Amino acid sequence: MTDHAIIADGLTKQFGSEHAVNDLSLSIPQGTVYGFLGPNGAGKTTTMRMLIALTEPTAGTAQIAGVPITDRARLTQRIGYLPAEPPVFDELTAWEQLRHVARLHGIPDDEADSRIETLLDRFGLLADADKRIESYSTGMTKKVGIIAALFHDPDVVLLDEPTSGLDPRAARTVRDTIADLVTREMTVFLSTHILPIVDELADTIGVINDGTLVAEAPPSELKSQADESPDLETAFLEVTAERDTTNAEQSQLTDSGAIGSEGEPHVR
């Protein structure tokens, strides 16, 4: 594995004329937590889907754990992914779901069963392991999804809202688990709206707005840049507001004819 677990260069995704993600570059060291923040619709999920080869970029390149995202077969063995809605089979029990995940990764049944028991116990699901997932609460289903993402001990794990729907005790288990992963040199790409989690865990925070990375810094540095008060919420609101203001001003200039449709000033 390279020193940088995630490298992206000019990653871009267009849907028609709209840029969901525009010229995004990342360089994330191995064994760190990268907090990825942005308003709804800013491009967070599209970025993650490109990084795990579920969405093909319009332009740009990326590699995860030294594997180009164009090599999906190798990539899936090196990454774990938890989407906002965990991909589970409702008709299976948690134990059956995780046994299925283990077999997809070529893990022998005896080794898988030991790992399943340990992880279900850690997340408080062992007593319900033989119940169908369709009977689970949202939080319980999310726990199964988290376990599945981590099950094969990937080099990089991408988590989209991992604590959404969890009670405080389960959310603390997730936070402790993320902290433990880093001690084992795993890299965590963490997208969430819950700022205290990012503030607590992230080594670096990237803020995306309107498809563009508008800020990237350690939490302490990002907070120190806030004008009103030195907290992450204020810093986040300020950097995203600056981008919104810039876009609004450019739109007004374009509408008035002061700049052309490609963003270049008109020569009069």
Helices and strands as residue ranges (DSSP letters): E 4-15, E 18-29, E 33-37, H 44-51, E 59-64, E 67-68, H 72-78, E 79-82, H 94-104, H 109-122, G 126-128, G 133-135, H 138-150, E 156-160, H 168-183, E 187-191, H 195-201, E 204-209, E 212-217, H 219-224, H 232-256
